[in-house]
Amino acid sequence: MPRIVDRPVAVVTDSGGRPAGFCWERGKRRVVRIEDVWKEAGRWWAGETEKIFYRVEAESGGVYELYADQGEWYLYKIYD
């Protein structure tokens, strides 16, 4: 069952702007595979902007959802 975190994280991107690695819980995690990418409009009536989500697999074997919002990156979910 996924755990929602929704916290800012430091992300390193590749030349295409996709996540290549990120830091979480005092550790660096290298992205080995992007499983899915999608956009969500958010609550536009509340002033939220479109977000790009990435479901990624880390080298350590964990699966995470990251999203970019106005140049900032967030870890949204961790899959157990």
C-alpha positions in Angstrom: 0.0 0.0 0.0 1.5 3.4 -0.9 2.3 6.0 1.7 1.6 9.6 0.9 4.5 11.9 1.8 4.1 15.1 -0.3 7.4 16.8 0.8 10.0 18.8 -1.1 13.1 16.8 -2.2 16.3 17.5 -4.0 16.2 16.0 -7.5 18.9 15.6 -10.1 17.4 15.6 -13.7 18.7 14.1 -16.9 19.1 16.2 -20.1 15.4 15.8 -20.8 14.3 17.2 -17.4 13.3 13.8 -16.1 14.4 12.7 -12.6 17.7 10.7 -12.6 18.1 10.7 -8.8 16.9 12.2 -5.6 17.7 12.5 -1.9 15.4 11.1 0.8 15.9 10.2 4.4 19.6 11.0 4.4 20.3 8.8 1.4 20.7 9.3 -2.3 18.6 7.2 -4.6 19.5 6.7 -8.3 16.5 6.3 -10.6 17.0 3.2 -12.8 13.6 3.2 -14.5 10.7 5.6 -15.1 7.6 3.4 -14.9 5.0 6.1 -15.7 4.6 9.8 -16.5 1.4 11.9 -16.4 0.1 15.4 -15.9 -2.5 16.6 -13.4 -4.2 19.9 -13.7 -4.6 20.2 -9.9 -7.3 22.4 -8.3 -7.2 25.2 -10.9 -10.0 27.0 -9.2 -7.7 27.3 -6.1 -4.8 28.6 -8.2 -2.9 25.4 -8.5 -0.8 24.8 -11.6 -0.3 21.7 -13.7 2.0 19.1 -12.2 4.0 16.5 -14.0 4.2 13.2 -12.0 6.8 10.4 -12.4 6.5 6.9 -10.9 10.1 5.8 -10.7 12.1 2.7 -9.5 15.2 3.4 -7.5 18.4 1.4 -7.7 17.6 0.2 -4.2 14.4 -1.4 -5.5 11.9 1.1 -4.0 9.1 2.6 -6.1 8.4 6.3 -5.6 6.2 9.1 -7.1 7.8 12.4 -7.7 6.3 15.5 -9.2 7.5 18.9 -10.4 5.5 22.0 -9.6 6.7 25.4 -10.8 10.4 24.3 -10.8 10.3 22.6 -7.4 10.3 18.8 -6.9 8.3 16.8 -4.4 8.2 13.2 -3.2 4.5 12.4 -3.3 4.2 8.7 -2.6 6.4 5.8 -1.5 5.2 2.2 -2.4 5.9 -0.5 0.1 
